[in-house]
Amino acid sequence: MDASSKLESIAFLELWTAKEAMLKLLGIGIASGLDNSLVLNDEEGLFKDTKIYFSRYVCGDIIGNLASFSKICLVREFTY
């Protein structure tokens, strides 16, 4: 995979995990909410008129997002 393709894949996963986290927070499925979810930037999104906040996590090749109705100030990482 060339560098451009890898960057496109990472951008897609960052966007997808943010939208998925948003819909899970709202308790709705992808089929009924994907078109109504908007990721504004790394930290904020909108679902219709509801503001959603994100915190992104990257661990090696794994990308994840946490979504909340309020700004995320601190998330502790635990290892097992």
C-alpha positions, 0 to 999 in steps of 0.5 A: 500500500502506498503512502497516499492509500494509507492516509486515505484509509486512516482518514476513513477509519477516523471518520467512521469510528467517530460516526459509529461512536456518535450513533452508539451514544444516541442509541440508534443504528447505522441504518437510521442515523448515518446520513444525519451524523456530521463530523465537524472536526477531531473533537466535535460533531452534530446529529441533527441539532445535537452537538456531540464531542469526541475523543480519538484514540490511536494504539498502533493500527487501532483507531477508536473514538469516544463520544459524549454529550459534554466536552471530554476532559479526561479519559484514563487508560488502563491496561490489563 
